[in-house]
Amino acid sequence: MSTTTPRIAAAIRHPDDAEVHRTDAVTMRLLIDSEDAGGSVSTLEVTMTAGADGAAPHYHTLSDELFYVADGELQVMAGDEIVTVGAGGALTVPRFMPHAFGAAPGSPARILIALTPGVQRFGYFRILERVANGDATLAELAATQDEYDNHFVDAPQWWAERNAHRG
């Protein structure tokens, strides 16, 4: 059997070593960022309370995005379609496709997100926590769109669907 030399070391993040950021309804565990994986992938785990919004409508120009639903139900906008995916399900969103996600109404959700190829994204999640805590503004977040390849879009159908289930 022949072997080759790997181009990079394995990227390993032990559970207690993950950087954690929180808002009132969302916990983000930053697992492996692009620099740790030789640019191949960026990953995080997101846990949302029942019906919590996860990400506003946006798209990426450099990466495709994989969502794996570990627990609960995830509501996702992918292009013009809004679907709910249950635990054990997955979906991919290609670059340039507008998408958004949140825990389905009445259900919490825990998901794994992977962006491929990876881009340095952990700074983006740090800013999200600062915005949620009132330590940064939405304008500051918007100013990072190119840096983190997270380009916001208007998607009234997403917000209409999400707001239809709020009390």
Z-matrix of the N, CA and C atoms (Angstrom, degrees):
N
C 1 1.443
C 2 1.521 1 108.82
N 3 1.299 2 116.22 1 129.93
C 4 1.457 3 119.36 2 178.54
C 5 1.525 4 109.64 3 -96.68
N 6 1.295 5 115.61 4 151.18
C 7 1.455 6 120.55 5 177.57
C 8 1.517 7 108.47 6 -128.29
N 9 1.294 8 114.69 7 161.12
C 10 1.455 9 120.37 8 174.18
C 11 1.515 10 107.47 9 -123.17
N 12 1.276 11 116.49 10 164.84
C 13 1.455 12 121.68 11 178.38
C 14 1.523 13 108.72 12 -87.67
N 15 1.329 14 117.53 13 125.06
C 16 1.463 15 119.30 14 178.59
C 17 1.525 16 110.38 15 -61.44
N 18 1.317 17 115.96 16 148.54
C 19 1.467 18 120.03 17 -179.23
C 20 1.519 19 112.79 18 -75.13
N 21 1.341 20 116.71 19 -22.56
C 22 1.468 21 121.67 20 178.19
C 23 1.521 22 108.49 21 -144.79
N 24 1.322 23 115.69 22 165.90
C 25 1.470 24 120.51 23 174.49
C 26 1.522 25 109.77 24 -75.52
N 27 1.306 26 117.03 25 158.51
C 28 1.462 27 121.49 26 174.58
C 29 1.525 28 109.09 27 -63.29
N 30 1.315 29 116.91 28 139.12
C 31 1.467 30 121.81 29 176.09
C 32 1.524 31 107.39 30 -92.69
N 33 1.311 32 116.30 31 120.31
C 34 1.465 33 121.37 32 -176.58
C 35 1.522 34 108.69 33 -128.07
N 36 1.340 35 116.37 34 130.66
C 37 1.460 36 121.05 35 175.14
C 38 1.516 37 106.52 36 -127.17
N 39 1.309 38 116.88 37 114.12
C 40 1.462 39 121.55 38 176.94
C 41 1.533 40 108.68 39 -76.25
N 42 1.328 41 118.09 40 151.62
C 43 1.469 42 120.85 41 -174.85
C 44 1.527 43 114.17 42 -51.48
N 45 1.313 44 117.35 43 -44.62
C 46 1.463 45 119.91 44 -176.84
C 47 1.526 46 113.27 45 -75.44
N 48 1.337 47 117.17 46 -8.93
C 49 1.459 48 120.85 47 -178.04
C 50 1.523 49 113.47 48 -96.31
N 51 1.325 50 118.37 49 -5.20
C 52 1.465 51 121.32 50 -179.21
C 53 1.524 52 109.82 51 -71.02
N 54 1.312 53 115.84 52 135.10
C 55 1.466 54 122.21 53 173.94
C 56 1.528 55 107.39 54 -73.92
N 57 1.335 56 117.84 55 132.68
C 58 1.461 57 122.01 56 -175.25
C 59 1.526 58 109.56 57 -118.37
N 60 1.348 59 115.13 58 134.36
C 61 1.466 60 121.90 59 175.14
C 62 1.516 61 107.79 60 -129.94
N 63 1.354 62 115.74 61 146.37
C 64 1.468 63 120.09 62 -173.58
C 65 1.518 64 111.68 63 -135.97
N 66 1.327 65 114.21 64 150.43
C 67 1.451 66 122.67 65 162.63
C 68 1.533 67 104.69 66 -118.89
N 69 1.313 68 118.00 67 -172.32
C 70 1.469 69 119.48 68 -179.81
C 71 1.526 70 112.23 69 -60.07
N 72 1.340 71 117.58 70 -36.34
C 73 1.459 72 120.48 71 -171.67
C 74 1.529 73 114.11 72 -119.52
N 75 1.327 74 117.24 73 -2.17
C 76 1.469 75 120.63 74 -173.37
C 77 1.529 76 109.98 75 -133.25
N 78 1.326 77 115.96 76 135.58
C 79 1.464 78 122.03 77 172.37
C 80 1.523 79 107.77 78 -117.64
N 81 1.330 80 116.19 79 129.51
C 82 1.466 81 122.15 80 179.83
C 83 1.525 82 108.60 81 -115.93
N 84 1.326 83 116.26 82 119.46
C 85 1.462 84 122.10 83 175.92
C 86 1.513 85 107.05 84 -103.59
N 87 1.329 86 116.54 85 110.95
C 88 1.455 87 121.99 86 -178.06
C 89 1.519 88 108.08 87 -80.33
N 90 1.321 89 117.04 88 115.94
C 91 1.460 90 121.41 89 -171.87
C 92 1.525 91 111.90 90 -96.13
N 93 1.311 92 117.68 91 -75.07
C 94 1.470 93 120.53 92 -177.59
C 95 1.521 94 107.85 93 -132.77
N 96 1.333 95 116.81 94 122.33
C 97 1.465 96 120.80 95 179.00
C 98 1.520 97 109.54 96 -95.99
N 99 1.291 98 115.28 97 168.30
C 100 1.464 99 122.53 98 -173.31
C 101 1.527 100 113.52 99 -53.18
N 102 1.325 101 117.03 100 -44.24
C 103 1.472 102 119.43 101 -177.30
C 104 1.521 103 112.16 102 -63.33
N 105 1.334 104 117.21 103 -27.88
C 106 1.460 105 121.56 104 -179.94
C 107 1.529 106 112.21 105 -79.44
N 108 1.349 107 116.27 106 -18.31
C 109 1.468 108 121.34 107 -175.45
C 110 1.530 109 112.02 108 -115.68
N 111 1.313 110 116.38 109 23.59
C 112 1.458 111 119.69 110 178.60
C 113 1.517 112 113.43 111 60.53
N 114 1.330 113 116.73 112 27.12
C 115 1.455 114 121.50 113 178.90
C 116 1.522 115 115.01 114 83.52
N 117 1.327 116 117.69 115 0.26
C 118 1.464 117 119.42 116 -174.30
C 119 1.525 118 114.18 117 -78.05
N 120 1.329 119 118.39 118 -31.15
C 121 1.460 120 121.04 119 -172.75
C 122 1.525 121 110.77 120 -160.32
N 123 1.325 122 116.06 121 153.31
C 124 1.470 123 123.85 122 168.70
C 125 1.521 124 105.77 123 -127.50
N 126 1.345 125 118.21 124 132.28
C 127 1.459 126 120.38 125 -176.24
C 128 1.517 127 112.54 126 -134.06
N 129 1.321 128 114.42 127 148.82
C 130 1.454 129 120.72 128 172.73
C 131 1.519 130 109.13 129 -154.10
N 132 1.319 131 115.11 130 159.71
C 133 1.454 132 123.05 131 174.16
C 134 1.514 133 107.21 132 -109.42
N 135 1.327 134 116.11 133 133.46
C 136 1.462 135 121.16 134 179.36
C 137 1.521 136 108.29 135 -122.24
N 138 1.333 137 116.70 136 128.49
C 139 1.455 138 122.73 137 176.41
C 140 1.519 139 107.85 138 -117.06
N 141 1.344 140 116.29 139 127.44
C 142 1.457 141 121.82 140 -176.66
C 143 1.525 142 110.24 141 -123.99
N 144 1.319 143 116.86 142 140.35
C 145 1.458 144 120.82 143 173.52
C 146 1.524 145 108.87 144 -68.67
N 147 1.321 146 117.21 145 167.23
C 148 1.463 147 121.95 146 -177.58
C 149 1.526 148 111.51 147 -52.16
N 150 1.339 149 115.85 148 123.89
C 151 1.456 150 122.06 149 176.44
C 152 1.521 151 115.89 150 73.96
N 153 1.328 152 118.58 151 3.38
C 154 1.470 153 121.21 152 -176.60
C 155 1.525 154 111.33 153 -69.25
N 156 1.326 155 115.71 154 143.29
C 157 1.458 156 121.24 155 173.81
C 158 1.517 157 109.09 156 -75.00
N 159 1.332 158 115.72 157 137.51
C 160 1.453 159 120.83 158 178.73
C 161 1.512 160 112.28 159 -101.33
N 162 1.334 161 117.64 160 -56.32
C 163 1.465 162 121.55 161 -179.83
C 164 1.518 163 109.17 162 -142.74
N 165 1.319 164 115.74 163 134.50
C 166 1.460 165 121.93 164 175.53
C 167 1.532 166 109.14 165 -68.54
N 168 1.328 167 117.84 166 160.03
C 169 1.465 168 120.51 167 -179.90
C 170 1.533 169 112.78 168 -55.14
N 171 1.328 170 114.34 169 131.41
C 172 1.464 171 121.81 170 -177.45
C 173 1.522 172 108.76 171 -161.92
N 174 1.337 173 115.67 172 175.50
C 175 1.462 174 121.05 173 172.54
C 176 1.522 175 108.70 174 -145.58
N 177 1.317 176 115.33 175 166.01
C 178 1.463 177 122.43 176 177.06
C 179 1.530 178 108.68 177 -119.88
N 180 1.311 179 116.76 178 147.04
C 181 1.468 180 120.81 179 178.57
C 182 1.522 181 112.54 180 -102.99
N 183 1.329 182 116.93 181 -17.13
C 184 1.464 183 120.90 182 -173.40
C 185 1.521 184 113.91 183 -109.07
N 186 1.334 185 118.25 184 -19.41
C 187 1.467 186 121.11 185 -171.23
C 188 1.525 187 111.83 186 -135.99
N 189 1.330 188 114.21 187 150.12
C 190 1.460 189 121.98 188 165.58
C 191 1.526 190 106.01 189 -90.53
N 192 1.337 191 116.38 190 156.99
C 193 1.460 192 119.70 191 -175.97
C 194 1.522 193 110.51 192 -126.81
N 195 1.320 194 115.18 193 131.34
C 196 1.458 195 122.91 194 176.76
C 197 1.524 196 108.35 195 -107.26
N 198 1.329 197 116.11 196 134.32
C 199 1.454 198 122.68 197 173.48
C 200 1.516 199 107.70 198 -118.23
N 201 1.322 200 117.76 199 124.97
C 202 1.462 201 122.72 200 172.72
C 203 1.522 202 107.13 201 -115.71
N 204 1.319 203 117.37 202 125.60
C 205 1.461 204 122.04 203 -178.76
C 206 1.525 205 108.17 204 -91.79
N 207 1.325 206 116.36 205 108.73
C 208 1.462 207 121.52 206 -178.79
C 209 1.531 208 111.48 207 -82.69
N 210 1.334 209 116.82 208 -40.28
C 211 1.462 210 122.19 209 -179.10
C 212 1.522 211 109.17 210 -144.28
N 213 1.332 212 116.42 211 148.95
C 214 1.459 213 121.36 212 174.70
C 215 1.512 214 112.85 213 78.45
N 216 1.344 215 114.87 214 -152.67
C 217 1.453 216 121.57 215 -179.80
C 218 1.516 217 109.67 216 -133.99
N 219 1.321 218 115.51 217 136.68
C 220 1.452 219 122.85 218 -179.14
C 221 1.519 220 109.35 219 -112.13
N 222 1.324 221 116.38 220 128.39
C 223 1.458 222 120.99 221 172.74
C 224 1.520 223 107.26 222 -97.47
N 225 1.337 224 116.07 223 130.65
C 226 1.463 225 121.12 224 -173.93
C 227 1.523 226 110.58 225 -133.25
N 228 1.313 227 115.84 226 137.34
C 229 1.455 228 121.69 227 166.05
C 230 1.525 229 105.92 228 -98.59
N 231 1.328 230 116.37 229 124.31
C 232 1.470 231 122.33 230 176.44
C 233 1.519 232 106.34 231 -129.11
N 234 1.326 233 116.88 232 102.05
C 235 1.455 234 120.52 233 -173.07
C 236 1.515 235 109.07 234 66.58
N 237 1.340 236 117.55 235 -125.96
C 238 1.463 237 122.18 236 -179.38
C 239 1.525 238 113.11 237 -91.69
N 240 1.317 239 117.40 238 0.36
C 241 1.456 240 122.13 239 -175.11
C 242 1.529 241 110.90 240 -103.19
N 243 1.331 242 116.17 241 138.61
C 244 1.462 243 121.66 242 172.93
C 245 1.520 244 106.84 243 -118.83
N 246 1.339 245 115.97 244 121.18
C 247 1.454 246 121.83 245 -176.21
C 248 1.523 247 110.08 246 -131.37
N 249 1.325 248 115.28 247 161.05
C 250 1.460 249 121.84 248 173.03
C 251 1.519 250 107.60 249 -116.04
N 252 1.332 251 115.44 250 131.11
C 253 1.460 252 121.80 251 -178.88
C 254 1.531 253 107.35 252 -119.84
N 255 1.324 254 116.16 253 128.61
C 256 1.453 255 121.50 254 -178.33
C 257 1.515 256 113.00 255 -90.42
N 258 1.327 257 114.98 256 173.57
C 259 1.468 258 122.73 257 -179.69
C 260 1.525 259 110.33 258 -52.67
N 261 1.310 260 115.50 259 134.43
C 262 1.461 261 122.16 260 -178.17
C 263 1.513 262 112.93 261 91.74
N 264 1.330 263 117.67 262 -10.19
C 265 1.462 264 121.92 263 179.29
C 266 1.520 265 111.60 264 -93.26
N 267 1.317 266 114.91 265 166.87
C 268 1.460 267 120.85 266 -178.75
C 269 1.520 268 109.26 267 -150.22
N 270 1.310 269 116.13 268 161.25
C 271 1.453 270 121.79 269 171.71
C 272 1.514 271 109.23 270 -152.63
N 273 1.314 272 115.21 271 155.32
C 274 1.459 273 120.51 272 174.33
C 275 1.513 274 108.41 273 -118.94
N 276 1.322 275 114.85 274 146.12
C 277 1.455 276 122.49 275 177.08
C 278 1.528 277 106.65 276 -121.83
N 279 1.335 278 117.20 277 119.27
C 280 1.466 279 119.03 278 -179.37
C 281 1.528 280 111.91 279 -73.51
N 282 1.316 281 115.25 280 155.87
C 283 1.467 282 119.20 281 176.97
C 284 1.527 283 109.53 282 -54.22
N 285 1.308 284 115.65 283 150.01
C 286 1.464 285 127.19 284 -178.69
C 287 1.529 286 113.89 285 75.03
N 288 1.333 287 119.84 286 -6.11
C 289 1.467 288 120.52 287 177.87
C 290 1.527 289 109.49 288 -86.95
N 291 1.332 290 118.03 289 121.33
C 292 1.466 291 119.35 290 175.67
C 293 1.533 292 109.53 291 -61.06
N 294 1.322 293 115.39 292 138.02
C 295 1.459 294 120.64 293 179.24
C 296 1.524 295 110.42 294 -152.97
N 297 1.321 296 114.94 295 160.32
C 298 1.461 297 123.08 296 177.64
C 299 1.520 298 105.99 297 -154.30
N 300 1.331 299 116.62 298 162.67
C 301 1.464 300 118.77 299 177.78
C 302 1.512 301 111.10 300 -153.91
N 303 1.320 302 114.11 301 159.00
C 304 1.449 303 122.26 302 174.55
C 305 1.517 304 108.32 303 -166.24
N 306 1.318 305 115.76 304 164.81
C 307 1.460 306 119.17 305 174.04
C 308 1.520 307 107.80 306 -63.69
N 309 1.322 308 116.80 307 139.55
C 310 1.463 309 120.80 308 179.88
C 311 1.528 310 109.84 309 -61.47
N 312 1.331 311 117.21 310 151.13
C 313 1.465 312 119.39 311 177.77
C 314 1.532 313 110.37 312 -53.81
N 315 1.322 314 115.82 313 130.28
C 316 1.459 315 121.27 314 178.33
C 317 1.511 316 115.50 315 80.24
N 318 1.340 317 117.72 316 0.00
C 319 1.463 318 120.31 317 -177.85
C 320 1.528 319 110.72 318 -132.42
N 321 1.323 320 117.00 319 136.69
C 322 1.465 321 118.35 320 168.17
C 323 1.530 322 108.24 321 -76.15
N 324 1.314 323 116.21 322 172.23
C 325 1.466 324 120.07 323 176.92
C 326 1.520 325 109.38 324 -150.89
N 327 1.328 326 114.49 325 144.51
C 328 1.474 327 121.77 326 171.15
C 329 1.522 328 105.56 327 -128.85
N 330 1.333 329 115.70 328 123.81
C 331 1.455 330 120.47 329 -174.44
C 332 1.517 331 111.36 330 -132.13
N 333 1.317 332 114.93 331 156.27
C 334 1.457 333 122.62 332 169.59
C 335 1.510 334 106.41 333 -108.14
N 336 1.325 335 116.69 334 132.01
C 337 1.460 336 122.57 335 176.46
C 338 1.515 337 108.01 336 -116.37
N 339 1.328 338 116.14 337 134.78
C 340 1.462 339 121.58 338 175.22
C 341 1.519 340 108.22 339 -131.97
N 342 1.320 341 115.95 340 128.27
C 343 1.460 342 122.50 341 174.44
C 344 1.519 343 108.32 342 -103.78
N 345 1.349 344 115.85 343 128.43
C 346 1.463 345 119.56 344 -179.98
C 347 1.520 346 110.08 345 -133.68
N 348 1.322 347 120.38 346 133.18
C 349 1.459 348 122.80 347 -11.11
C 350 1.521 349 110.05 348 -63.98
N 351 1.296 350 114.93 349 163.48
C 352 1.454 351 120.43 350 -176.57
C 353 1.519 352 112.53 351 -72.83
N 354 1.315 353 114.99 352 151.68
C 355 1.457 354 123.22 353 168.87
C 356 1.517 355 106.41 354 -131.90
N 357 1.300 356 117.14 355 150.61
C 358 1.464 357 120.35 356 177.42
C 359 1.523 358 107.99 357 -63.10
N 360 1.335 359 117.53 358 113.10
C 361 1.460 360 121.42 359 -174.09
C 362 1.527 361 113.89 360 -125.54
N 363 1.309 362 118.64 361 -12.05
C 364 1.451 363 118.83 362 -173.98
C 365 1.529 364 111.79 363 -60.02
N 366 1.324 365 118.24 364 -34.10
C 367 1.463 366 121.33 365 177.58
C 368 1.516 367 112.04 366 -59.62
N 369 1.321 368 116.67 367 -34.96
C 370 1.461 369 121.58 368 178.79
C 371 1.535 370 110.54 369 -61.80
N 372 1.328 371 117.58 370 -44.04
C 373 1.458 372 120.92 371 -178.38
C 374 1.526 373 111.18 372 -70.40
N 375 1.316 374 117.25 373 -29.74
C 376 1.463 375 120.54 374 174.95
C 377 1.530 376 109.98 375 -65.81
N 378 1.330 377 116.35 376 -40.15
C 379 1.466 378 120.13 377 178.22
C 380 1.528 379 110.22 378 -66.84
N 381 1.338 380 117.88 379 -40.56
C 382 1.468 381 120.59 380 177.82
C 383 1.523 382 111.18 381 -55.40
N 384 1.322 383 117.01 382 -44.01
C 385 1.465 384 120.38 383 178.95
C 386 1.520 385 110.32 384 -63.56
N 387 1.331 386 116.75 385 -40.83
C 388 1.471 387 120.51 386 179.18
C 389 1.528 388 111.23 387 -63.97
N 390 1.330 389 117.60 388 -39.38
C 391 1.468 390 121.21 389 176.71
C 392 1.525 391 109.53 390 -62.91
N 393 1.324 392 117.25 391 -46.70
C 394 1.469 393 121.63 392 -179.35
C 395 1.525 394 111.65 393 -60.80
N 396 1.327 395 116.86 394 -33.11
C 397 1.463 396 121.37 395 -179.40
C 398 1.526 397 113.18 396 -87.29
N 399 1.344 398 117.30 397 -1.43
C 400 1.462 399 120.90 398 -179.05
C 401 1.512 400 113.76 399 80.50
N 402 1.346 401 117.45 400 12.77
C 403 1.459 402 121.46 401 -179.33
C 404 1.532 403 112.73 402 -94.56
N 405 1.321 404 117.48 403 -3.55
C 406 1.467 405 123.23 404 176.29
C 407 1.521 406 106.91 405 -148.75
N 408 1.333 407 116.44 406 160.87
C 409 1.463 408 120.75 407 -177.51
C 410 1.523 409 111.06 408 -104.36
N 411 1.333 410 115.47 409 162.98
C 412 1.460 411 119.59 410 174.54
C 413 1.526 412 110.90 411 -61.92
N 414 1.339 413 117.26 412 -30.70
C 415 1.464 414 120.36 413 176.96
C 416 1.535 415 110.55 414 -64.48
N 417 1.330 416 117.29 415 -38.15
C 418 1.460 417 120.44 416 176.50
C 419 1.524 418 110.85 417 -65.08
N 420 1.334 419 116.65 418 -40.15
C 421 1.457 420 120.69 419 176.93
C 422 1.532 421 110.01 420 -63.69
N 423 1.322 422 117.01 421 -46.12
C 424 1.468 423 120.95 422 -179.91
C 425 1.525 424 111.36 423 -60.57
N 426 1.314 425 117.13 424 -32.28
C 427 1.470 426 121.06 425 -179.02
C 428 1.530 427 112.17 426 -68.16
N 429 1.337 428 118.11 427 -12.88
C 430 1.468 429 121.04 428 -178.33
C 431 1.528 430 113.13 429 -97.07
N 432 1.330 431 117.54 430 5.44
C 433 1.467 432 120.49 431 -173.86
C 434 1.527 433 112.83 432 -54.88
N 435 1.313 434 118.06 433 -46.33
C 436 1.469 435 119.99 434 -179.98
C 437 1.527 436 111.60 435 -70.65
N 438 1.327 437 116.48 436 -41.16
C 439 1.466 438 120.53 437 -177.87
C 440 1.526 439 112.07 438 -59.66
N 441 1.340 440 116.66 439 -41.18
C 442 1.463 441 120.73 440 -176.10
C 443 1.532 442 112.83 441 -106.68
N 444 1.332 443 117.73 442 9.64
C 445 1.464 444 122.80 443 178.32
C 446 1.523 445 111.06 444 50.53
N 447 1.324 446 115.07 445 50.16
C 448 1.463 447 122.24 446 179.63
C 449 1.523 448 106.49 447 -132.48
N 450 1.332 449 116.68 448 95.29
C 451 1.456 450 122.62 449 -170.74
C 452 1.528 451 109.69 450 -104.62
N 453 1.339 452 116.33 451 114.35
C 454 1.456 453 121.72 452 -175.90
C 455 1.520 454 111.49 453 -73.86
N 456 1.345 455 115.41 454 145.88
C 457 1.464 456 122.02 455 178.27
C 458 1.522 457 109.49 456 -134.76
N 459 1.320 458 115.65 457 159.23
C 460 1.450 459 121.81 458 175.02
C 461 1.525 460 108.11 459 -84.71
N 462 1.300 461 118.22 460 129.14
C 463 1.464 462 122.47 461 179.83
C 464 1.532 463 108.95 462 -143.26
N 465 1.338 464 116.69 463 76.46
C 466 1.468 465 119.77 464 -176.76
C 467 1.523 466 113.71 465 -56.89
N 468 1.350 467 117.79 466 -31.62
C 469 1.472 468 119.64 467 -179.42
C 470 1.522 469 110.84 468 -64.52
N 471 1.336 470 118.25 469 -33.81
C 472 1.465 471 121.71 470 177.71
C 473 1.517 472 110.08 471 -65.10
N 474 1.326 473 116.33 472 -49.62
C 475 1.461 474 119.52 473 -176.97
C 476 1.528 475 111.19 474 -68.52
N 477 1.334 476 117.94 475 -34.30
C 478 1.464 477 120.14 476 176.05
C 479 1.530 478 110.43 477 -62.27
N 480 1.320 479 116.86 478 -44.20
C 481 1.464 480 121.23 479 178.67
C 482 1.528 481 110.87 480 -64.32
N 483 1.318 482 117.29 481 -45.81
C 484 1.472 483 120.43 482 -178.65
C 485 1.521 484 110.55 483 -65.04
N 486 1.346 485 117.65 484 -43.01
C 487 1.452 486 120.67 485 -176.64
C 488 1.523 487 112.85 486 -73.71
N 489 1.333 488 117.79 487 -22.30
C 490 1.478 489 121.52 488 178.50
C 491 1.516 490 111.53 489 -62.82
N 492 1.335 491 117.06 490 -22.32
C 493 1.472 492 120.60 491 -176.24
C 494 1.531 493 113.17 492 -106.24
N 495 1.300 494 117.26 493 6.96
C 496 1.475 495 120.40 494 -179.88
C 497 1.542 496 108.23 495 -95.54
N 498 1.317 497 114.73 496 148.22
C 499 1.469 498 119.99 497 -177.22
C 500 1.462 499 115.02 498 -81.71
